[in-house]
Amino acid sequence: MTSSPEQEPQFHGIEVQKFADPRETAYAVASKIESLIRKRRDAGVGCVLGLATGSTPIPVYAELVRRHREDGLSFANVTTFNLDEYHPMDEANRHSYHAFMRRHLFDHVDIERSNTHLPSGSVSRQEVQEHCSEYESLIKESGGIDMQLLGIGRTGHIGFNEPGSTPESRTRLVELVEITRNDAADSFGGIDKVPKYAITMGISTILDAKEIVLMGIGQGKRDIIRRTLVSGPPSSDVPATFLRGHSATSFYLDKAAV
Ligand code: F6R
């Protein structure tokens, strides 16, 4: 399968690639990840990926698993850092992002489990701050994130950096807004069961990545993507607008999301 994106003009320095449907979008993102993994392996170095959860990247992970099984794509040189985890949340809970990553990627490829990292949802409130600093240190010690994959929330959040988040923010405990908890309510079986807090990489942590790929799929994301790309100056009202200040950010969008 070949994907031929329509190249859109740059929006505030953000390159936009538009694809016919969600499948082609996911295929193109998987290809980008595969070529980075192979390029770094050929150079004899590790590849550090920043990963996202949510419905948007699921087909990307499925395609990477397929390439591992059928095309010999190896994850032996890959280290991962996920954006976020609910708090409080046990790793074993099926709603945890730890479980999500095992289900969709880690259980199906040859990644070294000790090279996979997510913020912990089970540290106590007293330990959260120290845990967040340790997470930041681990990212730095790994050499920094080569490519960060992002989805976008209807509030304009990236990671769980809800409106009000500043471009200086680092990994920390945040309160989730109602729209975000509502969007998760179905999978949790009701909004009352959705945690009120999460630990997320900050905007500044995300902007430290060498390259950033944001995926947007479906009509439900169209308004927020428009606002991110074209409206006003970067602002905490739409945290994703801070991506405009990053020198290597591209948006991979399907037609419905543009
Ligand atoms: C997930 C994350 C969130 C999601 C966003 C979109 O790790 O950090 O920012 O990317 O909420 O979620 P979906 O893809 O379910 O629409």
Residues whose N, C-alpha, C, O or C-beta is under 5 A from the ligand:
A	BS01	F6R	A52 T53 G54 S55 T56 L83 D84 L150 G151 I152 G153 H157 I158 G159 F160
